[in-house]
Amino acid sequence: MKTEHKYYTISAPDPRYTSNGWTVYGWGTYPRSSVLAGQPRKCFIISYDTLELAQAAFPKANQSSKWIEPSVSLAHLPDADGSDPFGDNAAAAGDY
């Protein structure tokens, strides 16, 4: 299955990692078969040593920041204290 990306972003190296370069991510949405269907999807594409190399390979990519990245909502998932409508967690909760 081919993954479709609507747009690309380039992230700066993360100082927490020594081998991390300028990283290109593809953005799209999770497919219908996923539990996150329709939610924003961020996929690692490739890393480059310099920003110039990343921009040359992906000229339409935007430089990434938390302000342009879509937020992912988990509101459709039941919370730990909420009801368990399907009874899937009864054994884990000790309610069996």
C-alpha positions, -999 to +999 in steps of 0.1 A: +000+000+000+014+034-010+014+060+017+001+094+005+016+125+021-002+158+019+028+178+028+063+176+042+082+192+071+118+195+080+128+193+117+160+207+131+185+183+148+174+173+183+202+180+208+191+149+228+204+127+200+240+127+187+232+110+154+202+130+145+203+153+114+178+174+097+147+151+095+121+151+068+086+140+078+056+133+056+021+143+068-012+127+059-040+109+077-043+074+091-063+050+069-097+037+077-082+004+089-065+021+118-078+029+152-066+064+145-085+066+112-088+102+100-063+116+125-031+134+114-002+110+107+035+120+109+059+096+091+096+097+092+110+099+056+148+105+058+175+125+076+201+148+061+234+162+075+224+198+066+193+219+061+204+228+026+205+191+016+170+185+031+156+215+013+172+205-020+156+171-018+122+184-006+119+220-019+083+224-009+088+212+027+082+237+055+105+240+084+087+223+113+075+238+145+049+228+171+028+257+158+023+242+123+020+206+133-015+193+137-025+181+171-038+145+176-069+140+195-074+109+216-109+119+227-125+089+209-106+065+231-120+055+266-101+069+295-087+047+323-114+059+348-142+059+322-167+032+313-156+001+294-185-003+270-172-036+254-159-052+286-124-055+271-106-045+303-126-065+329-098-090+334-071-063+337-092-043+362-099-075+383-137-074+376-140-110+364 
